[in-house]
Amino acid sequence: MDQLLDFSGKVALVTGGSRGLGQEMALALAARGADVVITSRKADACEEVANKISAMGRQALAYGCHVGQWDALDGLVEAAYERFGKVDILINNASAISLTGTLQTPMKRFDLMHQINGRGTYMVSKFCLPHLKKADNPHILNLAPPLDMSAKWFANTVAYTMAKYTMSMCVLGMAEEFKPDCIAVNALWPRTAIATAAVQNHLGGDEIMKLSRNVDIMADSAYSILTKDSKSFTGNFCIDDLVLYEDG
């Protein structure tokens, strides 16, 4: 039971928190004592997650918005601060995906991926950082891959890989920039497919879902990262099962 109180008194903001990994991480944080701000473009779905968190005895704020839009984000962080008075943890989970080649990727989809994945992650972090500077053991966690510049990761999905790597570059740069403020900035990525709607819709449907792992492994890995000392554990590109393996 002590483990479930590790985030007691903490406030976490989770983007893309209405379903999949975002929802699972929001619920896991609440189960361990945190109050949670959930945001996604689907306001009704955010409310459903907020209701689940409230039923667990924690406070929740649902905020429907597009993380790639500046004016929406300004309102989001302001609403979170007005409700809770602080932000201790930020999980940048919101992401758009299109696993298509150059000729098959519509520019509208290209723009959406870069607006949500890169611009959204950068802006949410930017708006939260003044509050994170005041927090005890503050963490930013981006759901982003290690920066491997091998051509195989770009060849068939160049637009998506570029967009996700923008999130990874935020980790690389912000970890160093905000090290003097003791703000940890890390990335988490699954070794293999996780059973989410994105996997079902973009990676092969039901057959891939049968081979995918449960979302719990990412939530447990995130928990491990977010409980580490922000002064020393920063700038890391973590793989889910390796995080748990290193924890024993």
C-alpha positions as CSV (number, residue, x, y, z in Angstrom):
1,M,0.0,0.0,0.0
2,D,2.9,2.4,0.6
3,Q,3.8,2.2,-3.0
4,L,0.4,3.5,-4.0
5,L,1.1,6.8,-2.1
6,D,4.4,7.7,-3.8
7,F,2.7,10.6,-5.7
8,S,0.5,11.7,-2.9
9,G,0.2,15.5,-3.1
10,K,1.6,15.6,-6.6
11,V,-0.2,17.1,-9.7
12,A,0.4,15.4,-13.1
13,L,-0.6,16.7,-16.5
14,V,-1.1,14.0,-19.2
15,T,-1.6,14.9,-22.8
16,G,-3.5,12.5,-25.0
17,G,-4.9,11.1,-21.8
18,S,-8.4,10.1,-23.0
19,R,-7.4,6.6,-24.2
20,G,-4.6,4.1,-24.7
21,L,-1.3,4.7,-23.0
22,G,-2.2,8.2,-21.9
23,Q,-5.3,7.0,-20.0
24,E,-3.5,4.1,-18.5
25,M,-0.7,6.4,-17.2
26,A,-3.2,8.9,-15.8
27,L,-5.1,6.1,-13.9
28,A,-1.8,4.7,-12.6
29,L,-0.7,8.1,-11.3
30,A,-4.0,8.6,-9.6
31,A,-3.8,5.1,-8.1
32,R,-0.5,6.1,-6.6
33,G,-1.9,9.3,-5.0
34,A,-1.6,12.0,-7.7
35,D,-4.3,14.5,-8.8
36,V,-4.4,14.5,-12.6
37,V,-5.1,16.9,-15.5
38,I,-6.2,15.0,-18.6
39,T,-6.3,16.6,-22.0
40,S,-7.0,15.5,-25.5
41,R,-9.0,16.7,-28.5
42,K,-11.9,14.5,-27.3
43,A,-13.5,16.4,-24.4
44,D,-16.1,13.8,-23.6
45,A,-13.5,11.0,-23.4
46,C,-11.4,13.2,-21.1
47,E,-14.4,13.6,-18.8
48,E,-14.8,9.8,-18.7
49,V,-11.2,9.4,-17.5
50,A,-11.6,12.2,-15.0
51,N,-14.7,10.4,-13.6
52,K,-12.7,7.2,-13.2
53,I,-10.0,9.2,-11.3
54,S,-12.6,10.9,-9.1
55,A,-14.1,7.5,-8.2
56,M,-10.6,6.5,-7.0
57,G,-10.7,9.3,-4.5
58,R,-8.4,11.7,-6.4
59,Q,-9.1,15.0,-8.0
60,A,-9.1,15.3,-11.8
61,L,-9.5,18.1,-14.4
62,A,-10.6,17.2,-17.9
63,Y,-9.6,19.8,-20.5
64,G,-10.4,19.2,-24.2
65,C,-8.0,21.0,-26.5
66,H,-5.6,20.7,-29.4
67,V,-2.0,20.6,-28.1
68,G,-0.7,22.1,-31.3
69,Q,-2.6,25.3,-30.8
70,W,-0.9,28.0,-28.8
71,D,-4.0,29.7,-27.4
72,A,-5.5,26.4,-26.3
73,L,-2.4,25.5,-24.4
74,D,-2.1,28.8,-22.6
75,G,-5.7,28.1,-21.3
76,L,-4.9,24.5,-20.4
77,V,-1.9,25.3,-18.1
78,E,-3.7,28.3,-16.6
79,A,-6.7,26.1,-15.8
80,A,-4.5,23.5,-14.2
81,Y,-2.7,26.0,-12.1
82,E,-6.0,27.7,-11.0
83,R,-7.4,24.3,-10.0
84,F,-4.4,22.8,-8.3
85,G,-1.9,25.6,-7.7
86,K,1.0,23.7,-9.2
87,V,2.3,21.1,-11.8
88,D,4.8,18.5,-10.7
89,I,4.8,16.0,-13.5
90,L,4.2,16.4,-17.3
91,I,3.7,13.4,-19.6
92,N,3.8,14.3,-23.2
93,N,1.9,11.4,-24.7
94,A,-0.3,13.1,-27.4
95,S,0.8,12.0,-30.8
96,A,-0.5,11.6,-34.4
97,I,0.6,8.7,-36.5
98,S,0.8,7.8,-40.2
99,L,3.1,5.0,-41.1
100,T,3.2,5.9,-44.8
101,G,5.9,6.6,-47.4
102,T,6.6,10.0,-48.8
103,L,4.3,9.7,-51.8
104,Q,1.5,8.2,-49.7
105,T,1.5,10.8,-46.9
106,P,-1.0,13.7,-47.5
107,M,0.5,17.1,-46.5
108,K,-2.5,17.6,-44.2
109,R,-1.4,14.5,-42.2
110,F,2.2,15.6,-42.3
111,D,1.2,18.9,-40.8
112,L,-0.9,17.3,-38.1
113,M,1.9,15.0,-37.0
114,H,4.4,17.8,-36.7
115,Q,1.8,20.1,-35.1
116,I,0.9,17.6,-32.4
117,N,4.1,15.5,-31.9
118,G,6.8,18.2,-32.1
119,R,5.1,21.6,-31.7
120,G,2.6,20.2,-29.1
121,T,5.3,18.6,-27.0
122,Y,7.5,21.7,-27.1
123,M,4.7,24.1,-26.3
124,V,3.1,22.1,-23.4
125,S,6.6,21.8,-21.9
126,K,7.3,25.5,-22.4
127,F,4.1,26.5,-20.6
128,C,4.6,24.0,-17.8
129,L,8.3,24.7,-17.1
130,P,7.7,27.9,-14.9
131,H,5.6,25.7,-12.6
132,L,7.9,22.7,-12.8
133,K,10.7,25.0,-11.6
134,K,8.9,25.4,-8.3
135,A,8.1,21.7,-7.9
136,D,9.7,19.1,-5.7
137,N,11.3,16.4,-7.9
138,P,9.8,17.7,-11.2
139,H,9.7,15.4,-14.2
140,I,8.9,15.7,-17.9
141,L,8.4,12.4,-19.7
142,N,8.0,12.2,-23.5
143,L,6.7,9.1,-25.2
144,A,9.4,9.3,-27.8
145,P,12.0,6.9,-29.3
146,P,15.8,6.9,-28.9
147,L,17.6,9.1,-31.4
148,D,18.9,6.5,-33.8
149,M,19.8,8.0,-37.1
150,S,20.0,4.7,-39.0
151,A,18.2,5.0,-42.4
152,K,16.0,1.9,-41.7
153,W,14.0,4.0,-39.2
154,F,13.2,6.6,-41.8
155,A,13.0,4.8,-45.1
156,N,9.3,3.9,-45.2
157,T,7.9,6.3,-42.6
158,V,10.0,9.5,-43.0
159,A,7.2,11.9,-42.1
160,Y,6.2,10.1,-38.9
161,T,9.8,9.4,-37.8
162,M,10.7,13.1,-38.3
163,A,7.7,14.1,-36.1
164,K,8.5,11.6,-33.3
165,Y,12.2,12.5,-33.3
166,T,11.2,16.1,-32.7
167,M,9.8,14.9,-29.4
168,S,13.1,13.1,-28.8
169,M,15.1,16.2,-29.5
170,C,13.1,18.1,-26.9
171,V,14.4,15.5,-24.4
172,L,17.9,15.9,-25.5
173,G,17.9,19.7,-25.4
174,M,15.6,20.5,-22.5
175,A,17.3,18.0,-20.2
176,E,20.5,19.9,-20.6
177,E,18.9,23.3,-20.6
178,F,17.0,22.8,-17.4
179,K,19.5,20.7,-15.5
180,P,20.4,23.7,-13.3
181,D,16.7,23.8,-12.3
182,C,16.8,20.1,-11.4
183,I,14.0,19.3,-13.8
184,A,14.3,15.8,-15.2
185,V,13.4,15.4,-18.9
186,N,13.4,11.8,-20.2
187,A,11.9,9.7,-22.9
188,L,10.1,6.3,-22.7
189,W,9.5,4.0,-25.7
190,P,8.2,0.4,-25.9
191,R,10.5,-2.3,-27.2
192,T,7.6,-4.0,-29.1
193,A,4.0,-3.1,-29.9
194,I,1.6,-2.2,-27.1
195,A,-2.1,-3.1,-27.4
196,T,-3.7,0.3,-28.1
197,A,-6.0,1.7,-30.7
198,A,-3.1,3.2,-32.6
199,V,-1.5,-0.2,-33.0
200,Q,-4.7,-1.8,-34.2
201,N,-5.4,1.0,-36.6
202,H,-2.0,1.6,-38.0
203,L,0.2,-1.5,-37.5
204,G,-1.9,-4.5,-38.7
205,G,-5.2,-4.8,-36.9
206,D,-6.3,-7.7,-34.8
207,E,-3.4,-10.0,-35.7
208,I,-0.8,-7.5,-34.3
209,M,-3.0,-6.8,-31.3
210,K,-2.8,-10.5,-30.4
211,L,1.0,-10.3,-30.4
212,S,1.1,-6.9,-28.5
213,R,1.8,-6.5,-24.8
214,N,-0.5,-5.0,-22.2
215,V,-0.4,-1.2,-21.6
216,D,0.5,-2.0,-17.9
217,I,4.2,-2.4,-18.8
218,M,4.5,1.2,-20.0
219,A,2.6,2.6,-17.0
220,D,4.9,0.6,-14.6
221,S,8.0,1.9,-16.5
222,A,6.7,5.5,-16.3
223,Y,6.1,5.1,-12.6
224,S,9.7,3.9,-12.1
225,I,11.1,6.9,-14.1
226,L,8.9,9.5,-12.4
227,T,10.0,8.3,-8.9
228,K,13.7,8.8,-9.6
229,D,15.7,11.8,-8.4
230,S,15.2,14.5,-10.9
231,K,18.6,16.0,-10.1
232,S,20.4,12.9,-11.4
233,F,18.1,11.0,-13.7
234,T,17.6,13.2,-16.8
235,G,18.3,13.1,-20.5
236,N,17.7,9.3,-20.7
237,F,16.0,7.5,-23.6
238,C,14.4,4.5,-21.8
239,I,13.0,1.3,-23.2
240,D,10.1,-0.1,-21.1
241,D,11.3,-3.6,-20.3
242,L,14.9,-2.4,-19.6
243,V,13.6,0.1,-17.0
244,L,11.8,-2.8,-15.2
245,Y,14.7,-5.1,-15.6
246,E,17.0,-2.6,-14.0
247,D,14.5,-2.3,-11.1
248,G,14.8,-6.0,-10.5
